[in-house]
Amino acid sequence: MPIPTVRSGRLRTSARILKDPRGAYLQWHGEHGDTFLLKAANGDVVCTASPEGAKQVFSLRSEDSRPFAVDATEPVVGPHSVLLLHGEAHRRERRVLMPAFHGPRMKAYGDTIQLIARERIATWTPGRELVVLDEMIQITFRVIVQAIFGVTEPARVERYVEAISDIVGHMRPELFFFKWMMKTPYPPAIRLRRALKALDVLLYEDIAARRAAGDDGEDILGMLLKARYEDDTEMPDATIRDELVTLLFAGHETTSIALAWCVSRSLRHPAEADVVRAALQPLGDDPVEISRCAPLDRFCKEVLRMDTVLPDTLRVLTRPLELGGHTLPEGTNVAVLIDTIHRRDDVHPEADTFRPARWEGVKPSPFTFMPFGGGARRCVGAALATYEMQLVFAEILRGPTLTLLSDDTLKRRGLTMGPSEGVRVRVG
């Protein structure tokens, strides 16, 4: 039996995904069922919107699939990025990266995250109007520069923040959706390539200086400098650059958007926010203790479910796969519709209701709750992103009173989805 197909034309299908991925996927799921084929401008994709389908895709080994649209992403993150590798090369890179996001290092990152958040929140004076997403981006930029890149000198931190802001300002959804566009003379592509080169200058300067000084530090750059592969070779400078840029783009916007939604939800659901505040009140400043606060964790989980940042995750099969009763050949593009699964009433009862208590005593299935993707390609920095989200939101809840000014809807932002107005608030 053929796979049900979305028949709206490639350009119209692509335009809908670019403009409103949530609405498009929910409609197509309702019309065609759990497994369907869509034909977009960047290729044919078999989509699954069921936990069973997610399990089939996420159970693939590294060698069973490869990344989708490498041509579009490589000019930004570089050819050595863990995002673009598959098979043994992918496993090898993840083994080197994973220790940076676990163990005692997380405590050190926590102290940095709290300090940066407090310094930014201290500028929120009474009567001031803020765009929360912009504020969160400034916090996550500085967390990345200090905790990941290891840069603490104020003037150089600001140079990095300026360079990163320039890159983000030139990113456009079409550059990633139409994979050929990044290498063309299209003006936004030219400006993005120029901005990336400016960031590279800073990164390579710091990599060289740290190597020369023998300074491996406690930050992620320091860990990569002293990391060794199984054959005892060190990570080349170009690979370190690519992994740092990968962590930058995988971590800053997704975390910033999630935090903006946290603030929006806390102001739209004040009783739920008060539950978290009450749980935080007796706790001290220890970041690990705060991250273990159960009501805080439940609130953040519910935000990640309802306000999913990544609508989908895609793979290219390197072997046949049975998906939704259909045999897909090698070379097929497959997508797990994360946001659609998060929005299913039969998976998450009353899915359109913000209810953090649904997570009480519940360990989420990796096939029904997947804000960071899943399987062998799950986001390597998921633990740090969650930790940062919890700590920054805790500082916001302990900060000044905020009044919500905007009624945000979902808007496509590059590869992500975020609040249409950035969550506007008034302080005090």
Secondary structure, 3 states (H helix, E strand, C coil): CCCCEECCCHHHHHHHHHHCHHHHHHHHHHHHCCEEEEEECCEEEEEECCHHHHHHHHCCCHHHEEECCHHHHHHHHCCCCCCCCCHHHHHHHHHHHHHHHCCCHHHHHHHHHHHHHHHHHCCCCCCCEEEHHHHHHHHHHHHHHHHHCCCCCHHHHHHHHHHHHHHHHCCCHHHHHCCCHHHCCCHHHHHHHHHHHHHHHHHHHHHHHHHHHCCCCCCHHHHHHHCECCCCCECCHHHHHHHHHHHHHHHHHHHHHHHHHHHHHHHHCHHHHHHHHHHHCCCCCCHHHHHCCHHHHHHHHHHHHHCCCCCCEEEEECCCEEECCEEECCCCEEEECHHHHHCCCCCCCCCCCCCHHHHCCCCCCCCCCCCCCCHHHCCCCHHHHHHHHHHHHHHHHCCCCEEECCCCCEEEECCEEEECCCCEEEEC
